Amino acid sequence: MEEMKVMTAHQALLLEMLKDFDAVCRRHHISYQLFAGTALGAVRHHGFIPWDDDVDVILMRSEYDRLLTEAAGDFDPERYYVQRENSAHWPMQFSKLRRNHTACIEKYHPKDPLVHQGVYIDIFPCDNLSDRPLMRRLQFAASRAIIAKALYARGYETDSAAKKVFMQLCRPLPRRALEALCMRRGDDRTALLHSFLAAGKRYEKNLLPRAWLTESVELPFEDGVFPVTAHYDALLTQLYGNWHVLPSPEARRCKQHAAFIDLERSYTDYLAAQRAMRIDVCTRSIR
């Protein structure tokens, strides 16, 4: 029997942020779903996976665009910063909602000293996948190049020589052309969607029937209620295998996304410490 869990202070803040995110989306009639480990937490734990430390949401590209263009201004600017994809100080291919006056210093040295590093929710887009198998593979290849370009610009650090070479090879490739190929905007009648740009590494795990993103149910998550795909069993099985069974106590670990977290002081207070910190390679087991 699962032990009674108590939220950490970090999780409690993430829940508050998720409630504010949900309120803005509902106000603008923007559809989204809890995704990945957050969806697993909602279904299996009715809240956070006790050993997880982040929140993931996913939106269809059209809804994602509306969130950034129509609704982002609804977030209280004193409390929140909407970190838009491929923007001046955020080169990544997805967006984040950041909490001002907090610190979530991750395990890398950013090239841009102005990047916001507050506590965050990940906001992922979901895109149209071609009905043609060869084009699907090309879309996946384009996504890998987009992510490599973004990681290089961000300051991603790795000991893998292959990753370093791939990032260098992708640097001169035209991002807009890659995005057009990967996203296929307007091609809304295909059977499948993909979440390649949601930082998914495995081709098969990121192929999603359209109904998985368009049909939702409301499930309890801690003391709130949030949308999850109505096909959550199929999604979670695809992502995690036998998700009903808890991992062994030894396997109940996750990559701590931050080298250090402060819920009361701004990340700007830690920039000098970040420049001096050593980067360690960590493993993650979310299931």
C-alpha positions as CSV (number, residue, x, y, z in Angstrom):
1,M,0.0,0.0,0.0
2,E,1.4,3.4,-0.9
3,E,2.5,5.5,2.0
4,M,0.8,8.8,2.6
5,K,2.7,11.5,0.9
6,V,3.3,15.1,1.8
7,M,4.1,17.7,-0.8
8,T,7.5,19.4,-0.7
9,A,7.6,23.2,-0.7
10,H,8.7,23.1,-4.3
11,Q,5.7,20.9,-5.3
12,A,3.4,23.2,-3.4
13,L,4.6,26.2,-5.4
14,L,4.3,24.3,-8.6
15,L,0.7,23.4,-7.8
16,E,0.0,27.1,-7.1
17,M,1.5,27.9,-10.5
18,L,-0.5,25.1,-12.2
19,K,-3.7,26.5,-10.8
20,D,-2.9,30.0,-12.1
21,F,-2.0,28.5,-15.5
22,D,-5.3,26.6,-15.5
23,A,-7.3,29.7,-14.6
24,V,-5.8,31.7,-17.5
25,C,-6.4,28.8,-20.0
26,R,-10.0,28.4,-18.8
27,R,-10.6,32.2,-19.1
28,H,-9.5,32.1,-22.7
29,H,-11.1,28.7,-23.5
30,I,-7.6,27.3,-24.3
31,S,-7.4,23.5,-24.2
32,Y,-4.4,21.8,-22.6
33,Q,-3.6,18.6,-20.8
34,L,-1.3,17.4,-18.1
35,F,1.4,15.4,-19.8
36,A,4.2,12.9,-19.2
37,G,5.0,12.4,-15.5
38,T,2.4,15.0,-14.4
39,A,-0.3,12.9,-16.2
40,L,1.1,9.8,-14.6
41,G,0.9,11.5,-11.2
42,A,-2.7,12.5,-11.7
43,V,-3.8,9.0,-12.7
44,R,-1.8,6.9,-10.3
45,H,-1.2,9.2,-7.3
46,H,-4.0,11.8,-7.7
47,G,-1.2,14.4,-7.5
48,F,2.5,14.6,-7.8
49,I,4.6,11.5,-8.1
50,P,6.2,11.7,-4.7
51,W,9.7,11.6,-6.2
52,D,9.1,14.0,-9.1
53,D,9.9,17.7,-9.1
54,D,8.3,19.3,-12.1
55,V,5.0,20.0,-14.0
56,D,4.5,19.3,-17.7
57,V,1.6,20.5,-19.8
58,I,1.0,20.0,-23.5
59,L,-1.2,21.9,-26.0
60,M,-2.1,21.4,-29.7
61,R,0.0,23.9,-31.7
62,S,-3.0,26.1,-32.5
63,E,-3.8,26.3,-28.7
64,Y,-0.2,26.8,-27.8
65,D,0.0,29.8,-30.2
66,R,-3.1,31.3,-28.7
67,L,-1.7,30.9,-25.2
68,L,1.4,32.9,-26.2
69,T,-0.4,35.5,-28.3
70,E,-3.8,36.0,-26.6
71,A,-3.5,34.9,-23.0
72,A,0.1,35.4,-21.8
73,G,-0.6,38.9,-20.8
74,D,-3.1,37.7,-18.2
75,F,-0.3,36.4,-16.0
76,D,0.5,38.8,-13.2
77,P,3.9,40.3,-14.3
78,E,4.9,40.8,-10.7
79,R,4.7,37.1,-10.1
80,Y,5.2,35.5,-13.5
81,Y,7.4,35.6,-16.6
82,V,6.2,33.8,-19.7
83,Q,9.4,32.4,-21.3
84,R,8.5,32.1,-24.9
85,E,10.1,29.6,-27.2
86,N,12.9,30.9,-29.5
87,S,12.8,34.3,-27.9
88,A,15.6,36.8,-27.1
89,H,16.8,35.1,-23.9
90,W,15.3,31.6,-24.4
91,P,16.4,29.6,-27.6
92,M,14.6,26.4,-26.8
93,Q,11.8,24.9,-28.8
94,F,9.2,25.0,-26.0
95,S,8.0,27.5,-23.5
96,K,8.0,27.8,-19.7
97,L,6.0,29.7,-17.1
98,R,8.5,31.1,-14.6
99,R,7.9,32.3,-11.1
100,N,9.6,35.6,-10.4
101,H,11.7,36.2,-7.3
102,T,12.6,32.4,-7.1
103,A,15.6,30.4,-8.1
104,C,15.7,27.1,-10.0
105,I,19.3,26.9,-11.1
106,E,19.8,24.0,-13.4
107,K,22.8,21.9,-14.0
108,Y,24.4,23.8,-16.9
109,H,26.1,27.1,-17.5
110,P,23.8,29.2,-19.7
111,K,25.5,31.3,-22.4
112,D,23.0,34.1,-22.0
113,P,23.4,35.8,-18.6
114,L,19.9,37.3,-18.9
115,V,18.0,34.0,-19.1
116,H,15.3,33.8,-16.5
117,Q,16.0,30.9,-14.0
118,G,13.0,31.0,-11.7
119,V,10.9,28.0,-10.7
120,Y,9.0,26.8,-13.8
121,I,6.3,24.8,-15.5
122,D,7.1,23.3,-18.9
123,I,4.7,24.2,-21.7
124,F,5.0,21.8,-24.6
125,P,3.5,22.0,-28.1
126,C,2.1,19.1,-30.1
127,D,2.3,19.1,-33.9
128,N,0.8,17.5,-36.9
129,L,2.4,14.2,-38.1
130,S,2.4,13.4,-41.8
131,D,0.5,10.3,-43.0
132,R,3.5,9.3,-45.1
133,P,6.1,7.2,-43.2
134,L,9.1,8.7,-44.9
135,M,7.9,12.3,-44.2
136,R,7.4,11.3,-40.5
137,R,11.0,10.3,-40.3
138,L,12.0,13.5,-41.9
139,Q,9.9,15.4,-39.3
140,F,11.7,13.5,-36.5
141,A,15.1,14.3,-38.0
142,A,14.1,18.0,-38.3
143,S,13.1,18.0,-34.6
144,R,16.5,16.5,-33.6
145,A,18.2,19.3,-35.5
146,I,16.0,22.0,-34.0
147,I,16.7,20.7,-30.5
148,A,20.4,20.4,-31.1
149,K,20.6,24.1,-32.4
150,A,18.6,25.2,-29.3
151,L,20.7,23.3,-26.8
152,Y,23.9,24.7,-28.3
153,A,22.6,28.2,-28.1
154,R,21.5,27.6,-24.5
155,G,24.9,26.3,-23.4
156,Y,24.2,22.6,-23.1
157,E,27.2,20.7,-21.7
158,T,27.9,17.1,-22.4
159,D,30.7,14.6,-22.3
160,S,29.4,12.9,-25.4
161,A,31.7,13.5,-28.4
162,A,28.8,12.4,-30.8
163,K,26.4,15.0,-29.3
164,K,29.0,17.7,-29.5
165,V,29.7,16.9,-33.2
166,F,25.9,16.7,-34.0
167,M,25.3,20.1,-32.4
168,Q,28.1,21.7,-34.4
169,L,26.7,20.1,-37.6
170,C,23.3,21.5,-36.9
171,R,24.3,25.0,-36.1
172,P,24.3,26.4,-39.7
173,L,21.0,24.7,-40.6
174,P,18.0,27.1,-41.2
175,R,15.7,26.9,-38.2
176,R,12.6,28.3,-39.9
177,A,12.8,25.7,-42.7
178,L,13.3,22.9,-40.1
179,E,10.3,24.2,-38.1
180,A,8.1,24.3,-41.1
181,L,9.0,20.7,-41.9
182,C,8.6,19.5,-38.3
183,M,5.3,21.3,-37.5
184,R,3.3,21.0,-40.7
185,R,1.0,23.9,-39.6
186,G,-2.4,23.7,-41.2
187,D,-2.2,20.0,-41.9
188,D,-4.9,19.2,-39.4
189,R,-6.5,16.1,-40.9
190,T,-3.7,13.6,-40.4
191,A,-4.4,10.7,-38.2
192,L,-1.4,11.2,-35.9
193,L,0.2,14.0,-33.9
194,H,3.8,14.1,-32.6
195,S,5.5,15.5,-29.5
196,F,9.0,15.5,-30.9
197,L,9.5,19.1,-29.8
198,A,8.5,18.2,-26.2
199,A,12.1,17.0,-25.7
200,G,11.1,13.4,-26.5
201,K,14.1,11.3,-27.6
202,R,12.3,8.1,-28.8
203,Y,10.5,8.2,-32.2
204,E,7.8,5.6,-31.3
205,K,6.9,7.0,-27.9
206,N,6.1,10.4,-29.4
207,L,3.5,9.3,-32.0
208,L,0.1,10.3,-30.7
209,P,-3.3,9.5,-32.2
210,R,-5.1,12.8,-32.6
211,A,-7.9,11.8,-30.3
212,W,-5.4,11.6,-27.4
213,L,-4.9,15.3,-27.5
214,T,-8.5,16.4,-28.5
215,E,-10.4,14.2,-26.0
216,S,-9.9,15.1,-22.3
217,V,-11.3,14.2,-18.9
218,E,-10.9,16.1,-15.6
219,L,-9.0,14.3,-12.9
220,P,-8.0,15.3,-9.4
221,F,-4.5,16.4,-8.9
222,E,-3.7,17.2,-5.2
223,D,-6.5,19.6,-4.2
224,G,-7.4,20.7,-7.7
225,V,-8.9,19.2,-10.9
226,F,-7.1,19.4,-14.2
227,P,-7.5,18.0,-17.8
228,V,-5.8,14.8,-18.8
229,T,-6.3,12.8,-22.0
230,A,-9.3,10.6,-21.9
231,H,-7.0,7.9,-23.3
232,Y,-4.6,8.1,-20.4
233,D,-4.1,4.4,-20.1
234,A,-2.9,4.1,-23.7
235,L,-0.7,7.2,-23.4
236,L,0.9,6.2,-20.2
237,T,1.4,2.6,-21.4
238,Q,3.2,4.0,-24.5
239,L,5.3,6.3,-22.4
240,Y,6.1,4.1,-19.4
241,G,5.0,0.5,-20.0
242,N,3.3,-1.1,-17.0
243,W,2.6,2.2,-15.3
244,H,0.2,0.7,-12.8
245,V,3.1,-1.0,-10.9
246,L,5.2,1.3,-8.6
247,P,8.9,1.0,-9.2
248,S,11.0,-0.5,-6.5
249,P,12.1,1.8,-3.7
250,E,15.6,1.9,-5.1
251,A,14.3,3.0,-8.5
252,R,12.1,5.8,-7.0
253,R,14.4,8.6,-8.0
254,C,14.4,11.3,-10.5
255,K,16.9,13.7,-12.0
256,Q,16.7,16.7,-9.8
257,H,16.2,19.4,-12.4
258,A,18.0,22.0,-10.4
259,A,21.4,22.2,-8.8
260,F,19.7,24.3,-6.1
261,I,16.3,25.8,-5.5
262,D,15.3,28.8,-3.5
263,L,11.6,29.7,-3.3
264,E,12.1,33.0,-1.6
265,R,15.2,34.6,-3.3
266,S,15.7,35.4,-7.0
267,Y,18.0,33.4,-9.3
268,T,19.9,36.6,-9.8
269,D,21.4,36.1,-6.3
270,Y,22.9,32.9,-7.4
271,L,24.5,33.7,-10.8
272,A,28.0,33.9,-9.4
273,A,27.6,30.5,-7.7
274,Q,26.2,29.1,-10.9
275,R,29.3,30.2,-12.9
276,A,31.5,28.3,-10.4
277,M,29.5,25.1,-10.0
278,R,30.6,21.8,-11.3
279,I,28.2,20.0,-13.7
280,D,27.4,16.4,-12.8
281,V,25.7,13.9,-15.1
282,C,22.5,12.6,-13.4
283,T,20.1,9.8,-14.3
284,R,16.4,9.9,-14.1
285,S,13.7,7.4,-13.5
286,I,10.2,8.9,-13.6
287,R,8.0,5.9,-13.6
